[in-house]
Amino acid sequence: MNDLITTKEAAALARVHRESVLRWIRAGKLRAGKAGRDYKIERADLLDFMGFPRKPGRKPGKKKPVATQRRQA
């Protein structure tokens, strides 16, 4: 089962204001279902929208180390 999150939780994950999330929903850019006065968003849909591809077989929270780049002086 997919995790459903509120617009407030989605805004915290995306590090944007809640109004930004609402604009994305109203513009049809982010899928969401109306639940009372708020919307419910599938966490996977938010991650897809943010550019994180779904990878089958990988557990959430397990990330590959990011290679650091050296600064050239």
C-alpha positions in Angstrom: 0.0 0.0 0.0 1.3 3.5 -0.9 1.8 6.0 1.9 -0.6 8.9 1.7 0.6 12.3 3.0 -1.0 15.7 3.4 -0.1 18.9 1.6 1.7 20.1 4.8 3.8 16.9 4.9 4.5 17.1 1.2 5.7 20.7 1.6 8.1 19.7 4.3 9.5 16.8 2.2 9.9 19.1 -0.9 11.2 22.0 1.3 8.7 24.4 -0.2 5.7 26.4 1.2 2.3 24.5 1.4 0.8 27.0 -1.1 3.4 25.8 -3.7 2.2 22.2 -3.3 -1.4 23.4 -3.7 -0.5 25.3 -6.9 1.1 22.1 -8.3 -2.0 20.1 -7.5 -4.4 22.8 -9.0 -2.2 23.1 -12.1 -2.4 19.3 -12.6 1.3 18.8 -12.2 1.0 16.7 -9.0 -1.6 14.0 -8.6 -3.7 14.2 -5.4 -7.1 13.3 -4.1 -9.4 15.5 -2.1 -9.9 14.4 1.4 -12.2 16.8 3.3 -10.7 20.3 3.2 -7.2 19.0 2.3 -5.6 16.9 -0.4 -3.9 13.5 0.1 -0.8 12.8 -2.0 0.9 9.4 -2.6 4.5 9.8 -1.4 5.7 8.0 -4.5 3.9 10.5 -6.7 5.6 13.4 -4.9 9.0 11.8 -5.2 8.4 11.2 -9.0 7.3 14.9 -9.3 10.5 15.9 -7.5 12.6 13.9 -9.9 13.4 10.8 -7.8 12.9 7.8 -10.0 11.2 4.7 -8.6 13.7 1.9 -8.3 12.2 -1.6 -7.8 13.9 -3.6 -5.1 15.5 -0.7 -3.2 14.2 0.0 0.2 13.3 3.6 1.1 16.0 5.4 3.0 18.8 3.3 1.5 20.9 5.7 -0.5 24.1 5.2 -2.5 27.0 7.5 -1.3 27.3 10.6 -3.4 30.7 11.1 -4.9 32.3 14.3 -3.8 33.8 16.6 -6.3 37.1 18.4 -5.7 37.2 22.1 -6.0 39.9 23.4 -8.3 41.8 26.3 -6.9 
